[in-house]
């Protein structure tokens, strides 16, 4: 009688070994492909880091709306320590603004009015409005203690106002206002003849400010000065200057005619020469306490 059993023949063993080998090879190829895919995804993520800039959202017409991130696409990456630098500038803890990198001062958030009016200008723009012109300086003033014969260098940032669509051309000049008040309570009454006691200049002297709508324009993609730029004021006191408190200001005026013609032909309706109007004080005022 033939013995019955449940053993596996040699042929069956060979088939199972072959199937196992095929399975292992297939599994290896699948894992390898997954690894390659993961590497590709990783490279894509590295090239597209999540922005550190806060999201600006609010209720507009009963719907949740956020400022389009593309509004900031030409600006430097938002620094992780931006708020700290902002507060140091805002509270006057940094006296030399030239030490602040452009990755900070090119951000719209560096201007204090961003939170009070800037966000709303982009979140809920006025229908039919065309932002033709508008500019300002931040900080708007500086105070320095000096002595006769001393020279000082001070800086501010000249910037385009919120949601302005044109390029603005201008000349910048030193002025000696007859009256000036500071936010800290300094009041100056003076005659314009006090200019004889100073050698003062501003640089640059000719500026083409860039738009802030629909994007904040700045950087190598553009051939204008950007939506914000540093202004430097150099002042040297004469040795015969009397002791006292003086005020020196910076004001924008019409650009040189040749530059105005050049910009008009190049940018056409996108360009606007500065509209002169008196604010009651210079755009940037330096208060000098001569001791």
C-alpha positions in Angstrom: 0.0 0.0 0.0 1.3 3.4 -1.0 2.0 5.7 2.1 -0.1 8.9 2.1 1.4 12.2 3.5 1.4 16.0 3.3 5.1 16.6 2.2 6.2 19.0 -0.6 7.9 17.6 -3.6 11.2 19.0 -4.9 9.5 20.6 -7.9 7.1 22.4 -5.6 9.9 23.6 -3.4 11.7 25.1 -6.5 8.5 26.9 -7.5 8.0 28.4 -4.1 11.7 29.5 -4.0 11.3 31.1 -7.4 8.1 32.9 -6.3 9.8 34.2 -3.2 12.7 35.6 -5.2 10.4 37.4 -7.6 8.4 38.8 -4.6 11.6 40.1 -2.9 12.8 41.7 -6.2 9.4 43.4 -6.7 9.3 44.6 -3.1 12.8 46.1 -3.5 11.8 47.9 -6.7 8.6 49.4 -5.0 10.6 50.6 -2.0 13.3 52.1 -4.2 10.7 54.0 -6.3 9.1 55.3 -3.1 12.5 56.5 -1.9 13.1 58.4 -5.1 9.6 59.9 -5.0 10.2 61.0 -1.4 13.5 62.7 -2.4 11.7 64.6 -5.2 9.0 65.8 -2.8 11.6 66.8 -0.3 13.5 69.0 -2.9 10.2 70.7 -3.9 9.4 71.5 -0.3 12.9 73.0 0.2 12.4 75.2 -2.8 9.0 76.4 -1.5 9.3 77.1 2.3 6.3 78.2 4.2 6.4 82.0 4.6 6.9 83.3 8.1 4.8 86.4 7.3 1.6 86.5 9.3 -1.7 86.0 7.4 -3.8 89.1 7.3 -7.5 88.1 7.3 -10.8 89.7 8.2 -14.5 89.8 7.6 -15.3 91.7 4.4 -18.9 91.9 3.3 -19.8 89.0 5.5 -17.1 86.7 4.1 -13.7 85.7 5.4 -11.0 87.3 3.2 -7.2 87.3 3.4 -4.6 89.5 1.7 -3.2 87.7 -1.3 0.4 86.5 -0.5 1.4 87.5 -4.0 1.1 91.1 -2.8 4.5 90.6 -1.1 6.2 88.4 -3.7 9.0 90.8 -4.7 10.0 91.4 -1.1 12.8 89.6 0.9 11.7 86.6 3.0 10.0 87.7 6.2 12.7 87.4 9.0 11.9 85.3 12.0 13.0 88.0 14.4 11.2 90.9 12.5 9.0 91.9 15.5 12.1 92.4 17.7 13.8 94.7 15.1 10.5 96.6 14.6 10.2 97.3 18.3 13.8 98.4 18.6 13.2 100.9 15.8 9.8 102.0 17.1 11.0 102.7 20.6 14.2 104.5 19.4 16.6 101.8 20.8 18.6 101.8 17.5 20.1 105.2 16.7 21.9 104.2 13.5 19.4 102.9 11.0 22.1 102.1 8.5 22.9 99.0 10.6 19.5 97.5 9.8 19.5 95.0 6.9 17.1 95.6 4.0 15.3 92.3 4.7 13.7 94.2 7.6 13.1 97.7 6.2 11.7 96.5 2.9 8.8 94.8 4.7 5.6 97.0 4.9 5.2 95.9 8.5 8.2 98.2 9.4 5.8 101.2 9.0 3.6 101.6 12.1 0.5 102.5 10.1 0.5 99.1 8.5 -1.6 97.8 11.4 -3.9 100.8 11.6 -4.6 101.5 7.9 -2.3 99.4 5.7 -3.9 96.0 6.2 -7.4 97.4 5.5 -6.2 99.1 2.3 -5.3 95.7 0.9 -8.0 93.6 2.6 -10.9 95.9 1.6 -9.7 98.2 -1.2 -12.1 101.1 -2.0 -13.9 100.3 -5.2 -13.0 102.5 -8.2 -10.2 104.2 -6.3 -7.0 104.9 -8.2 -4.0 105.5 -5.9 -2.2 108.3 -7.8 0.3 109.6 -5.3 1.3 109.5 -1.6 4.5 109.1 0.3 6.0 109.6 3.8 9.1 109.2 5.9 9.6 106.8 8.8 10.9 107.7 11.3 9.5 111.2 10.8 12.0 112.9 13.1 15.3 112.6 14.8 16.9 114.4 17.8 20.6 114.9 18.3 22.9 116.7 20.8 25.8 118.4 19.0 28.6 120.9 19.5 29.9 123.7 17.2 32.0 122.2 14.4 30.6 118.7 14.8 29.2 116.6 11.9 26.3 114.2 12.2 24.7 111.6 9.8 21.1 110.7 10.3 18.8 108.4 8.4 15.1 107.8 7.6 13.2 105.6 5.2 11.3 107.3 2.4 8.3 105.2 1.3 5.3 105.1 -0.9 1.9 105.2 0.8 -0.5 102.2 0.9 -2.1 101.0 -2.3 -0.4 103.5 -4.7 -0.3 102.4 -8.3 2.1 104.9 -9.9 5.8 105.5 -9.9 6.5 108.9 -8.3 9.4 111.1 -9.4 10.9 113.8 -7.2 13.8 115.9 -6.0 14.7 116.0 -2.3 16.0 119.2 -0.7 17.1 120.5 2.7 14.8 123.2 4.2 14.9 125.3 7.3 11.3 125.6 8.6 10.4 128.7 10.6 8.4 126.6 13.0 8.7 122.9 14.0 7.3 120.7 16.8 8.5 117.3 17.8 6.4 114.4 19.1 8.5 114.6 22.3 7.5 118.2 23.0 10.3 120.2 21.4 9.2 123.4 19.8 11.4 125.5 17.5 10.8 129.0 16.2 13.6 130.2 13.9 14.4 132.4 11.0 15.4 130.8 7.7 18.7 132.7 7.9 20.0 130.2 10.4 21.0 128.1 7.3 24.3 130.1 7.3 25.3 128.0 10.4 25.0 124.7 8.6 26.3 122.6 5.7 23.5 120.2 5.2 22.7 117.8 2.3 20.4 114.8 1.6 21.1 111.8 -0.5 19.9 110.6 -2.8 18.7 113.9 -4.3 16.6 112.5 -7.1 14.2 109.5 -6.5 11.8 107.4 -8.4 9.6 105.7 -5.9 7.9 102.4 -6.9 4.3 101.4 -6.5 2.7 99.5 -3.6 -0.3 98.2 -5.6 -1.0 95.5 -6.6 2.4 94.5 -5.4 5.1 96.1 -3.2 7.7 96.6 -5.9 11.3 96.4 -4.8 14.5 94.6 -5.8 16.4 93.7 -9.0 13.3 93.0 -11.0 12.6 96.8 -11.3 14.6 99.8 -12.6 13.2 102.3 -10.1 14.2 102.9 -6.4 11.6 100.5 -5.0 8.6 101.3 -2.8 10.9 102.2 0.2 14.6 103.4 0.4 16.9 104.9 2.9 17.5 108.7 2.9 20.7 110.0 4.5 21.0 113.5 5.9 24.5 114.9 6.5 24.8 118.0 8.7 27.9 119.9 9.8 27.7 122.7 12.3 29.8 125.8 11.8 32.0 126.8 14.6 30.3 130.2 15.1 26.8 128.7 15.6 25.1 130.0 18.8 23.9 127.5 21.3 20.2 126.6 21.0 17.8 124.2 19.4 17.4 124.2 15.6 15.3 122.3 13.1 16.4 121.1 9.7 13.9 119.4 7.4 13.7 117.3 4.2 11.0 118.1 1.6 10.2 116.6 -1.8 9.9 118.9 -4.9 9.4 118.4 -8.6 12.1 116.3 -10.3 14.6 117.7 -12.7 12.9 118.4 -16.1 15.1 116.0 -18.0 14.3 113.1 -15.6 10.6 114.0 -15.6 10.6 113.8 -19.4 12.5 110.5 -19.4 10.2 108.9 -16.9 7.1 110.2 -18.6 8.1 108.7 -21.9 9.2 105.4 -20.3 6.3 104.7 -17.9 3.6 106.9 -19.5 0.4 106.8 -17.4 2.1 104.7 -14.7 4.3 107.7 -13.8 3.4 110.8 -11.7 5.7 113.6 -10.7 5.4 114.5 -7.1 2.3 116.6 -6.2 3.5 119.4 -4.0 1.4 120.2 -1.1 2.3 121.6 2.3 1.8 119.3 5.3 2.6 121.9 7.9 6.0 120.4 8.6 8.8 118.7 6.6 8.5 115.0 5.8 11.6 114.4 7.9 12.8 116.8 10.6 16.0 116.8 12.5 16.1 118.6 15.9 19.6 119.7 16.8 20.4 120.8 20.4 23.7 122.8 20.1 25.4 122.8 23.4 
